[in-house]
Amino acid sequence: MDTLAFDGRMGASGDMLLASLLAVGADRDALTPVEDALDVEYRVGETTKNGIAATTVDVLLTGASADEQRDHDHSHADHDHGDDDHGDDEHGDHDQAHSEDAHSHEHSDHQHSNHSHDHDHADHDHSHADHADDESGHTHAEGAGPTRSYAEVVDIVESMNLPAGVESRALSIFEVLGEAEASVHGTDLTETHFHEVGADDAIADVVGVCLLLDDLGVERVVTTPVAAGSGDVAMSHGTYPIPAPAVAEIAGQADWSLRGGPVEAELLTPTGAAILATIAEGVPELPTLDVQTVGYGAGGYDFPEHPNVLRALRGDGAGGLRRDEITVLETNLDDATPEVLGSLQETLADAGARDVSILPATMKKSRPGHLVKVITKPVDAERVARKLAEETGTLGVREHGAGHRWVAEREFETAEVAVDGESFAVPVKIASDVDGTVYDYSAEYDDALRVARETGLSLREVCRRAEDAVRDE
Protein backbone atom coordinates (compact mmCIF):
# COMPACT_ATOMS: atom_id res chain seq x y z
CA MET A 1 0.00 0.00 0.00
CA ASP A 2 1.32 3.47 -0.90
CA THR A 3 1.85 4.94 2.57
CA LEU A 4 2.93 8.34 3.88
CA ALA A 5 4.33 8.29 7.42
CA PHE A 6 5.03 11.36 9.55
CA ASP A 7 7.57 11.22 12.35
CA GLY A 8 5.90 13.37 15.01
CA ARG A 9 8.75 13.61 17.50
CA MET A 10 9.18 17.39 16.93
CA GLY A 11 5.51 18.29 16.58
CA ALA A 12 3.88 19.83 13.55
CA SER A 13 2.56 23.09 12.15
CA GLY A 14 0.82 24.07 8.94
CA ASP A 15 4.02 25.35 7.34
CA MET A 16 6.00 22.28 8.40
CA LEU A 17 3.39 19.98 6.89
CA LEU A 18 3.42 21.93 3.63
CA ALA A 19 7.20 21.80 3.52
CA SER A 20 7.46 18.09 4.32
CA LEU A 21 4.92 17.20 1.63
CA LEU A 22 6.85 19.19 -0.97
CA ALA A 23 10.09 17.62 0.22
CA VAL A 24 8.68 14.11 -0.13
CA GLY A 25 7.67 14.69 -3.74
CA ALA A 26 4.46 16.72 -4.07
CA ASP A 27 4.36 19.14 -7.01
CA ARG A 28 4.69 22.84 -6.13
CA ASP A 29 2.28 23.66 -8.98
CA ALA A 30 -0.50 21.86 -7.09
CA LEU A 31 -0.70 24.96 -4.86
CA THR A 32 -1.69 27.24 -7.74
CA PRO A 33 -5.46 27.17 -6.97
CA VAL A 34 -4.82 28.81 -3.59
CA GLU A 35 -2.61 31.52 -5.09
CA ASP A 36 -5.29 32.15 -7.73
CA ALA A 37 -8.07 32.42 -5.15
CA LEU A 38 -6.30 34.38 -2.40
CA ASP A 39 -3.79 37.24 -2.49
CA VAL A 40 -1.00 34.95 -1.29
CA GLU A 41 2.16 33.34 -2.61
CA TYR A 42 3.97 30.28 -1.31
CA ARG A 43 7.70 30.91 -1.05
CA VAL A 44 9.59 27.62 -0.97
CA GLY A 45 13.19 27.52 0.20
CA GLU A 46 15.87 25.40 1.80
CA THR A 47 17.60 25.53 5.17
CA THR A 48 19.68 23.32 7.44
CA LYS A 49 18.63 22.20 10.92
CA ASN A 50 21.35 20.56 12.99
CA GLY A 51 22.93 19.20 9.85
CA ILE A 52 19.65 18.12 8.23
CA ALA A 53 18.81 19.71 4.87
CA ALA A 54 15.15 20.70 5.05
CA THR A 55 12.50 22.51 3.02
CA THR A 56 10.86 25.74 4.21
CA VAL A 57 7.56 27.28 3.18
CA ASP A 58 6.50 30.88 3.86
CA VAL A 59 3.09 32.23 2.93
CA LEU A 60 3.40 35.80 1.63
CA LEU A 61 0.76 38.39 0.87
CA THR A 62 0.52 39.75 -2.65
CA GLY A 63 -1.49 42.45 -4.39
CA ALA A 64 -4.09 44.44 -2.51
CA SER A 65 -3.78 42.34 0.63
CA ALA A 66 -0.09 43.17 0.91
CA ASP A 67 -0.78 46.90 0.50
CA GLU A 68 -3.49 46.81 3.17
CA GLN A 69 -1.23 44.97 5.59
CA ARG A 70 1.62 47.44 5.02
CA ASP A 71 -0.75 50.34 5.77
CA HIS A 72 -1.86 48.56 8.93
CA ASP A 73 1.72 47.85 10.00
CA HIS A 74 2.89 51.39 9.34
CA SER A 75 0.01 52.87 11.32
CA HIS A 76 1.21 50.90 14.34
CA ALA A 77 4.95 51.29 13.86
CA ASP A 78 5.30 54.16 16.38
CA HIS A 79 3.52 52.27 19.16
CA ASP A 80 5.03 50.00 21.76
CA HIS A 81 2.99 46.79 21.63
CA GLY A 82 5.19 44.59 23.75
CA ASP A 83 2.55 44.24 26.50
CA ASP A 84 -0.59 44.77 24.44
CA ASP A 85 -3.08 41.96 25.00
CA HIS A 86 -5.45 42.66 22.14
CA GLY A 87 -8.31 42.43 24.57
CA ASP A 88 -10.87 41.94 21.82
CA ASP A 89 -9.21 38.65 20.94
CA GLU A 90 -11.64 36.09 22.26
CA HIS A 91 -9.57 33.16 21.03
CA GLY A 92 -6.08 34.04 22.12
CA ASP A 93 -5.39 30.60 23.43
CA HIS A 94 -5.05 28.81 20.17
CA ASP A 95 -4.39 29.43 16.53
CA GLN A 96 -4.24 33.15 17.00
CA ALA A 97 -1.16 32.19 18.86
CA HIS A 98 -0.12 29.60 16.34
CA SER A 99 -1.23 30.53 12.88
CA GLU A 100 2.33 31.47 12.06
CA ASP A 101 2.49 28.05 13.63
CA ALA A 102 5.19 28.60 16.17
CA HIS A 103 7.62 26.80 13.88
CA SER A 104 7.33 28.89 10.82
CA HIS A 105 9.84 31.73 10.93
CA GLU A 106 13.01 32.49 12.81
CA HIS A 107 13.46 36.00 14.20
CA SER A 108 16.62 36.20 16.22
CA ASP A 109 15.74 39.67 17.52
CA HIS A 110 12.47 38.46 19.04
CA GLN A 111 11.93 37.33 22.59
CA HIS A 112 11.06 33.63 22.90
CA SER A 113 11.73 32.89 26.53
CA ASN A 114 8.11 33.07 27.67
CA HIS A 115 6.49 32.00 24.37
CA SER A 116 4.32 35.10 24.57
CA HIS A 117 0.87 34.75 23.04
CA ASP A 118 -0.29 38.22 23.96
CA HIS A 119 -0.08 39.08 20.30
CA ASP A 120 -0.56 36.99 17.27
CA HIS A 121 2.32 34.58 17.20
CA ALA A 122 3.96 32.20 19.63
CA ASP A 123 7.40 32.86 18.26
CA HIS A 124 7.20 36.65 18.14
CA ASP A 125 7.46 39.23 20.89
CA HIS A 126 5.40 41.02 18.38
CA SER A 127 5.70 44.55 17.16
CA HIS A 128 3.68 45.31 14.09
CA ALA A 129 6.64 46.90 12.36
CA ASP A 130 8.47 43.57 12.46
CA HIS A 131 5.52 41.89 10.76
CA ALA A 132 5.64 43.89 7.57
CA ASP A 133 8.15 43.13 4.85
CA ASP A 134 10.99 40.73 4.27
CA GLU A 135 14.14 41.70 2.41
CA SER A 136 12.52 41.04 -0.95
CA GLY A 137 9.69 43.46 -0.24
CA HIS A 138 7.11 40.76 0.34
CA THR A 139 4.71 40.85 3.29
CA HIS A 140 4.30 37.78 5.44
CA ALA A 141 0.71 36.54 5.57
CA GLU A 142 0.98 35.29 9.13
CA GLY A 143 -2.16 36.38 10.98
CA ALA A 144 -3.04 38.84 8.21
CA GLY A 145 -6.60 39.41 7.12
CA PRO A 146 -9.87 39.93 8.94
CA THR A 147 -11.33 37.96 11.80
CA ARG A 148 -13.70 35.47 10.18
CA SER A 149 -16.51 33.29 11.42
CA TYR A 150 -16.50 29.57 10.79
CA ALA A 151 -19.23 30.08 8.17
CA GLU A 152 -17.15 32.71 6.37
CA VAL A 153 -14.15 30.39 6.22
CA VAL A 154 -16.40 27.66 4.79
CA ASP A 155 -17.67 30.08 2.13
CA ILE A 156 -14.11 30.98 1.12
CA VAL A 157 -13.07 27.34 0.78
CA GLU A 158 -16.21 26.45 -1.18
CA SER A 159 -15.61 29.37 -3.56
CA MET A 160 -12.12 28.15 -4.54
CA ASN A 161 -13.37 25.55 -7.08
CA LEU A 162 -11.27 22.80 -5.54
CA PRO A 163 -11.54 19.12 -6.44
CA ALA A 164 -14.37 17.57 -4.42
CA GLY A 165 -12.08 15.43 -2.27
CA VAL A 166 -9.75 18.33 -1.50
CA GLU A 167 -12.63 20.63 -0.55
CA SER A 168 -14.21 18.00 1.69
CA ARG A 169 -10.94 17.33 3.52
CA ALA A 170 -10.20 21.04 4.00
CA LEU A 171 -13.68 21.68 5.39
CA SER A 172 -13.27 18.75 7.76
CA ILE A 173 -10.05 20.27 9.10
CA PHE A 174 -11.72 23.63 9.72
CA GLU A 175 -14.61 21.85 11.41
CA VAL A 176 -12.13 20.19 13.78
CA LEU A 177 -10.60 23.60 14.51
CA GLY A 178 -14.01 25.21 14.97
CA GLU A 179 -15.26 22.50 17.31
CA ALA A 180 -12.10 22.84 19.40
CA GLU A 181 -12.54 26.62 19.68
CA ALA A 182 -16.20 26.21 20.54
CA SER A 183 -15.44 23.62 23.21
CA VAL A 184 -12.71 25.71 24.84
CA HIS A 185 -14.85 28.84 24.97
CA GLY A 186 -18.22 27.22 25.63
CA THR A 187 -19.78 28.46 22.40
CA ASP A 188 -21.53 26.87 19.45
CA LEU A 189 -19.71 26.04 16.22
CA THR A 190 -21.95 28.43 14.27
CA GLU A 191 -21.00 31.23 16.68
CA THR A 192 -17.28 30.55 16.50
CA HIS A 193 -15.08 33.35 15.19
CA PHE A 194 -11.62 32.40 14.05
CA HIS A 195 -8.78 34.79 14.61
CA GLU A 196 -5.46 33.51 13.34
CA VAL A 197 -6.93 30.26 11.99
CA GLY A 198 -9.28 32.29 9.84
CA ALA A 199 -6.49 34.43 8.41
CA ASP A 200 -5.26 34.02 4.86
CA ASP A 201 -2.10 32.14 5.82
CA ALA A 202 -4.02 29.54 7.85
CA ILE A 203 -6.45 28.97 4.97
CA ALA A 204 -3.43 28.68 2.68
CA ASP A 205 -1.85 26.14 5.05
CA VAL A 206 -4.93 23.94 5.36
CA VAL A 207 -6.02 23.99 1.72
CA GLY A 208 -2.41 23.75 0.56
CA VAL A 209 -1.80 20.57 2.57
CA CYS A 210 -4.98 19.04 1.13
CA LEU A 211 -3.91 19.89 -2.43
CA LEU A 212 -0.43 18.43 -1.93
CA LEU A 213 -1.84 15.24 -0.43
CA ASP A 214 -4.17 14.92 -3.39
CA ASP A 215 -1.21 15.38 -5.73
CA LEU A 216 0.79 12.66 -3.95
CA GLY A 217 -2.16 10.27 -4.20
CA VAL A 218 -1.08 8.09 -1.27
CA GLU A 219 -3.49 5.45 0.01
CA ARG A 220 -2.71 5.73 3.70
CA VAL A 221 -1.35 8.43 6.02
CA VAL A 222 -0.02 7.63 9.49
CA THR A 223 1.84 9.47 12.22
CA THR A 224 3.84 8.37 15.22
CA PRO A 225 2.99 10.03 18.59
CA VAL A 226 3.09 13.79 18.13
CA ALA A 227 5.21 15.93 20.46
CA ALA A 228 3.54 18.98 21.98
CA GLY A 229 6.63 20.41 23.70
CA SER A 230 6.55 21.49 27.33
CA GLY A 231 6.51 24.51 29.60
CA ASP A 232 4.00 27.32 29.91
CA VAL A 233 2.61 29.72 27.39
CA ALA A 234 1.34 33.24 28.12
CA MET A 235 -1.89 34.20 26.35
CA SER A 236 -4.40 37.01 26.52
CA HIS A 237 -6.50 34.92 28.92
CA GLY A 238 -3.58 34.07 31.20
CA THR A 239 -0.76 31.56 31.42
CA TYR A 240 -1.47 27.99 30.36
CA PRO A 241 0.60 24.83 30.26
CA ILE A 242 1.62 23.41 26.90
CA PRO A 243 -0.22 21.98 24.99
CA ALA A 244 -2.53 24.95 24.54
CA PRO A 245 -6.24 24.31 25.22
CA ALA A 246 -7.24 23.97 21.56
CA VAL A 247 -4.44 21.49 20.89
CA ALA A 248 -5.51 19.42 23.89
CA GLU A 249 -9.11 19.39 22.62
CA ILE A 250 -8.06 18.29 19.14
CA ALA A 251 -5.70 15.62 20.45
CA GLY A 252 -8.57 14.16 22.48
CA GLN A 253 -10.45 13.46 19.25
CA ALA A 254 -7.47 12.33 17.17
CA ASP A 255 -6.49 8.75 16.43
CA TRP A 256 -2.83 9.43 17.27
CA SER A 257 -1.20 9.87 20.68
CA LEU A 258 0.09 13.12 22.16
CA ARG A 259 3.33 13.24 24.12
CA GLY A 260 5.26 15.92 25.99
CA GLY A 261 8.75 17.25 25.28
CA PRO A 262 11.37 16.79 24.06
CA VAL A 263 12.16 20.51 24.52
CA GLU A 264 10.69 23.37 26.50
CA ALA A 265 8.86 25.12 23.70
CA GLU A 266 5.54 24.93 21.91
CA LEU A 267 5.89 22.36 19.10
CA LEU A 268 2.35 21.44 18.07
CA THR A 269 -0.02 24.13 16.83
CA PRO A 270 -3.81 23.84 16.53
CA THR A 271 -3.54 24.07 12.74
CA GLY A 272 -0.99 21.26 12.67
CA ALA A 273 -2.99 19.21 15.17
CA ALA A 274 -6.24 19.62 13.23
CA ILE A 275 -4.63 18.64 9.94
CA LEU A 276 -3.08 15.51 11.43
CA ALA A 277 -6.30 14.64 13.29
CA THR A 278 -8.15 14.68 9.97
CA ILE A 279 -5.68 12.99 7.65
CA ALA A 280 -3.60 10.59 9.75
CA GLU A 281 -4.00 7.34 11.64
CA GLY A 282 -1.97 6.95 14.79
CA VAL A 283 0.75 4.30 14.97
CA PRO A 284 3.05 3.63 17.94
CA GLU A 285 6.14 3.60 15.74
CA LEU A 286 7.02 3.92 12.08
CA PRO A 287 5.42 1.05 10.15
CA THR A 288 7.31 -1.40 7.98
CA LEU A 289 7.93 0.43 4.71
CA ASP A 290 9.83 -0.14 1.51
CA VAL A 291 10.92 3.52 1.61
CA GLN A 292 10.92 5.39 -1.69
CA THR A 293 11.41 9.02 -0.62
CA VAL A 294 12.16 10.93 2.58
CA GLY A 295 11.58 14.65 3.11
CA TYR A 296 12.03 17.14 5.94
CA GLY A 297 9.88 20.22 6.62
CA ALA A 298 11.66 22.84 8.74
CA GLY A 299 10.27 24.67 11.74
CA GLY A 300 11.43 28.08 12.90
CA TYR A 301 13.04 27.31 16.24
CA ASP A 302 16.63 26.11 16.55
CA PHE A 303 17.42 23.68 19.36
CA PRO A 304 20.94 22.59 20.35
CA GLU A 305 20.29 18.85 20.36
CA HIS A 306 17.11 18.34 18.32
CA PRO A 307 16.71 19.08 14.60
CA ASN A 308 13.45 21.04 14.42
CA VAL A 309 12.02 19.23 11.41
CA LEU A 310 8.95 17.19 10.52
CA ARG A 311 10.13 14.06 8.71
CA ALA A 312 7.89 12.43 6.11
CA LEU A 313 8.55 9.03 4.58
CA ARG A 314 6.76 7.62 1.57
CA GLY A 315 6.90 3.96 0.67
CA ASP A 316 5.13 0.71 0.08
CA GLY A 317 3.69 -0.60 3.33
CA ALA A 318 2.41 -4.02 4.21
CA GLY A 319 -1.21 -4.51 3.21
CA GLY A 320 -3.79 -4.08 5.92
CA LEU A 321 -7.52 -3.81 6.30
CA ARG A 322 -9.41 -0.67 5.45
CA ARG A 323 -10.19 1.75 8.28
CA ASP A 324 -13.90 2.46 8.53
CA GLU A 325 -15.22 5.21 10.82
CA ILE A 326 -18.05 3.91 12.99
CA THR A 327 -19.89 4.36 16.24
CA VAL A 328 -21.70 1.74 18.33
CA LEU A 329 -25.23 2.14 19.73
CA GLU A 330 -26.71 -0.17 22.31
CA THR A 331 -29.74 -0.60 24.53
CA ASN A 332 -31.06 -3.16 27.03
CA LEU A 333 -34.55 -4.61 26.54
CA ASP A 334 -36.57 -6.76 28.94
CA ASP A 335 -39.99 -6.60 27.30
CA ALA A 336 -39.41 -6.90 23.54
CA THR A 337 -41.32 -9.61 21.69
CA PRO A 338 -39.52 -12.14 19.45
CA GLU A 339 -41.20 -10.57 16.43
CA VAL A 340 -39.83 -7.12 17.26
CA LEU A 341 -36.34 -8.47 17.89
CA GLY A 342 -36.43 -10.50 14.71
CA SER A 343 -37.35 -7.46 12.64
CA LEU A 344 -34.54 -5.22 13.88
CA GLN A 345 -31.98 -6.48 11.36
CA GLU A 346 -34.15 -5.18 8.53
CA THR A 347 -35.70 -2.06 10.07
CA LEU A 348 -32.42 -0.71 11.46
CA ALA A 349 -30.52 -1.50 8.26
CA ASP A 350 -33.06 0.62 6.39
CA ALA A 351 -32.21 3.50 8.76
CA GLY A 352 -28.47 3.18 8.11
CA ALA A 353 -27.22 0.46 10.50
CA ARG A 354 -24.22 -1.52 9.23
CA ASP A 355 -24.65 -4.44 11.62
CA VAL A 356 -27.08 -5.50 14.37
CA SER A 357 -26.36 -8.01 17.15
CA ILE A 358 -28.85 -9.21 19.76
CA LEU A 359 -27.39 -10.92 22.83
CA PRO A 360 -29.15 -12.60 25.77
CA ALA A 361 -28.79 -10.70 29.04
CA THR A 362 -29.97 -10.86 32.64
CA MET A 363 -31.73 -7.65 33.62
CA LYS A 364 -32.74 -6.16 36.97
CA LYS A 365 -34.74 -8.43 39.26
CA SER A 366 -33.13 -11.32 37.36
CA ARG A 367 -35.44 -10.87 34.39
CA PRO A 368 -34.28 -12.39 31.09
CA GLY A 369 -33.68 -9.71 28.48
CA HIS A 370 -31.58 -8.74 25.49
CA LEU A 371 -28.70 -6.42 24.70
CA VAL A 372 -29.05 -4.87 21.26
CA LYS A 373 -25.78 -3.58 19.73
CA VAL A 374 -25.81 -1.62 16.48
CA ILE A 375 -22.82 -0.55 14.36
CA THR A 376 -23.42 2.54 12.25
CA LYS A 377 -21.62 5.46 10.65
CA PRO A 378 -21.35 8.51 12.94
CA VAL A 379 -23.45 10.63 10.57
CA ASP A 380 -26.29 8.08 10.77
CA ALA A 381 -26.16 7.54 14.54
CA GLU A 382 -28.96 9.90 15.55
CA ARG A 383 -31.34 8.55 12.92
CA VAL A 384 -30.57 4.91 13.78
CA ALA A 385 -30.98 5.61 17.51
CA ARG A 386 -34.38 7.17 16.90
CA LYS A 387 -35.45 4.18 14.81
CA LEU A 388 -34.22 1.78 17.51
CA ALA A 389 -36.29 3.61 20.11
CA GLU A 390 -39.38 3.65 17.90
CA GLU A 391 -39.16 -0.06 17.11
CA THR A 392 -38.47 -1.30 20.64
CA GLY A 393 -39.95 1.33 22.93
CA THR A 394 -36.67 1.67 24.81
CA LEU A 395 -36.28 4.76 26.96
CA GLY A 396 -32.63 5.28 26.18
CA VAL A 397 -29.89 4.42 23.69
CA ARG A 398 -26.20 4.55 24.60
CA GLU A 399 -23.48 5.54 22.18
CA HIS A 400 -19.94 4.21 22.49
CA GLY A 401 -17.28 6.12 20.61
CA ALA A 402 -15.62 3.06 19.07
CA GLY A 403 -13.94 5.36 16.54
CA HIS A 404 -13.33 2.89 13.78
CA ARG A 405 -13.23 -0.72 12.72
CA TRP A 406 -10.93 -2.51 10.30
CA VAL A 407 -12.76 -4.07 7.38
CA ALA A 408 -11.81 -6.10 4.34
CA GLU A 409 -12.22 -5.01 0.77
CA ARG A 410 -15.07 -7.06 -0.69
CA GLU A 411 -16.06 -8.08 -4.17
CA PHE A 412 -18.28 -10.76 -5.67
CA GLU A 413 -17.69 -13.26 -8.43
CA THR A 414 -20.24 -15.75 -9.73
CA ALA A 415 -19.17 -19.39 -9.70
CA GLU A 416 -20.72 -21.99 -11.98
CA VAL A 417 -21.35 -25.23 -10.09
CA ALA A 418 -21.87 -28.23 -12.41
CA VAL A 419 -24.13 -31.04 -11.16
CA ASP A 420 -25.13 -33.89 -13.50
CA GLY A 421 -24.38 -31.82 -16.58
CA GLU A 422 -26.38 -28.82 -15.39
CA SER A 423 -24.78 -25.55 -14.31
CA PHE A 424 -25.91 -23.51 -11.30
CA ALA A 425 -24.79 -19.96 -10.49
CA VAL A 426 -23.59 -19.23 -6.95
CA PRO A 427 -22.17 -15.79 -6.01
CA VAL A 428 -18.99 -15.94 -3.95
CA LYS A 429 -17.78 -13.10 -1.70
CA ILE A 430 -14.02 -12.47 -1.90
CA ALA A 431 -12.29 -10.73 1.03
CA SER A 432 -8.93 -9.03 0.57
CA ASP A 433 -6.71 -6.44 2.21
CA VAL A 434 -6.13 -3.01 0.72
CA ASP A 435 -3.28 -4.34 -1.42
CA GLY A 436 -5.61 -6.87 -3.03
CA THR A 437 -4.23 -9.93 -1.24
CA VAL A 438 -7.15 -12.34 -0.95
CA TYR A 439 -7.54 -14.20 2.31
CA ASP A 440 -11.09 -15.58 2.23
CA TYR A 441 -13.75 -16.92 -0.15
CA SER A 442 -17.33 -17.35 1.04
CA ALA A 443 -20.28 -18.60 -1.01
CA GLU A 444 -23.51 -16.68 -0.48
CA TYR A 445 -25.73 -18.70 1.84
CA ASP A 446 -29.14 -18.13 0.24
CA ASP A 447 -27.93 -18.99 -3.26
CA ALA A 448 -25.95 -22.03 -2.08
CA LEU A 449 -28.98 -23.29 -0.13
CA ARG A 450 -31.18 -22.95 -3.22
CA VAL A 451 -28.75 -25.01 -5.31
CA ALA A 452 -28.45 -27.63 -2.54
CA ARG A 453 -32.23 -28.07 -2.51
CA GLU A 454 -32.45 -28.31 -6.28
CA THR A 455 -29.62 -30.80 -6.67
CA GLY A 456 -29.78 -32.85 -3.48
CA LEU A 457 -26.18 -32.00 -2.60
CA SER A 458 -25.36 -30.90 0.93
CA LEU A 459 -25.09 -27.18 1.57
CA ARG A 460 -21.48 -27.64 2.60
CA GLU A 461 -20.63 -29.40 -0.68
CA VAL A 462 -22.24 -26.68 -2.79
CA CYS A 463 -20.28 -24.00 -0.90
CA ARG A 464 -17.03 -25.94 -1.31
CA ARG A 465 -17.47 -26.34 -5.07
CA ALA A 466 -18.41 -22.70 -5.58
CA GLU A 467 -15.51 -21.40 -3.51
CA ASP A 468 -13.03 -23.75 -5.18
CA ALA A 469 -14.22 -22.62 -8.61
CA VAL A 470 -13.48 -18.96 -7.84
CA ARG A 471 -10.25 -19.73 -5.97
CA ASP A 472 -8.87 -21.75 -8.89
CA GLU A 473 -9.59 -19.17 -11.57
Stockholm file with secondary structure:
# STOCKHOLM 1.0

chainA/1-473         MDTLAFDGRMGASGDMLLASLLAVGADRDALTPVEDALDVEYRVGETTKNGIAATTVDVLLTGASADEQRDHDHSHADHDHGDDDHGDDEHGDHDQAHSEDAHSHEHSDHQHSNHSHDHDHADHDHSHADHADDESGHTHAEGAGPTRSYAEVVDIVESMNLPAGVESRALSIFEVLGEAEASVHGTDLTETHFHEVGADDAIADVVGVCLLLDDLGVERVVTTPVAAGSGDVAMSHGTYPIPAPAVAEIAGQADWSLRGGPVEAELLTPTGAAILATIAEGVPELPTLDVQTVGYGAGGYDFPEHPNVLRALRGDGAGGLRRDEITVLETNLDDATPEVLGSLQETLADAGARDVSILPATMKKSRPGHLVKVITKPVDAERVARKLAEETGTLGVREHGAGHRWVAEREFETAEVAVDGESFAVPVKIASDVDGTVYDYSAEYDDALRVARETGLSLREVCRRAEDAVRDE
#=GR chainA/1-473 SS CEEEEEEGGGCBCHHHHHHHHHHTTCCGGGGHHHHHHSSEEEEEEEEEETTEEEEEEEEEECHHHHHHHHHHHHHHTTSCCTTCCCTTCTTTTTHHHHTTTTTSCCCTTSCCTTCCBSSSCTTCCCCHHHHSBCTTSCEECTTCSCCEEHHHHHHHHHTTCCCHHHHHHHHHHHHHHHHHHHHHHTCCGGGCEESGGGSHHHHHHHHHHHHHHHHHTCSEEEECCEECBCSEEEETTEEEESSCHHHHHHHHHSSSCEECBSSSSBCBCHHHHHHHHHHCEECSSCCCEEEEEEEEEECSCCCSSSCCEEEEEEEEECCCCEEEEEEEEEEEESSCCHHHHHHHHHHHHHHTEEEEEEEEEECGGGCEEEEEEEEECGGGHHHHHHHHHHHHCCSCCEEEEEEEEEECEEEEEEEEEEETTEEEEEEEEEEECTTCCEEEEEECHHHHHHHHHHHCCCHHHHHHHHHHHHHTC
#=GC SS_cons         CEEEEEEGGGCBCHHHHHHHHHHTTCCGGGGHHHHHHSSEEEEEEEEEETTEEEEEEEEEECHHHHHHHHHHHHHHTTSCCTTCCCTTCTTTTTHHHHTTTTTSCCCTTSCCTTCCBSSSCTTCCCCHHHHSBCTTSCEECTTCSCCEEHHHHHHHHHTTCCCHHHHHHHHHHHHHHHHHHHHHHTCCGGGCEESGGGSHHHHHHHHHHHHHHHHHTCSEEEECCEECBCSEEEETTEEEESSCHHHHHHHHHSSSCEECBSSSSBCBCHHHHHHHHHHCEECSSCCCEEEEEEEEEECSCCCSSSCCEEEEEEEEECCCCEEEEEEEEEEEESSCCHHHHHHHHHHHHHHTEEEEEEEEEECGGGCEEEEEEEEECGGGHHHHHHHHHHHHCCSCCEEEEEEEEEECEEEEEEEEEEETTEEEEEEEEEEECTTCCEEEEEECHHHHHHHHHHHCCCHHHHHHHHHHHHHTC
//
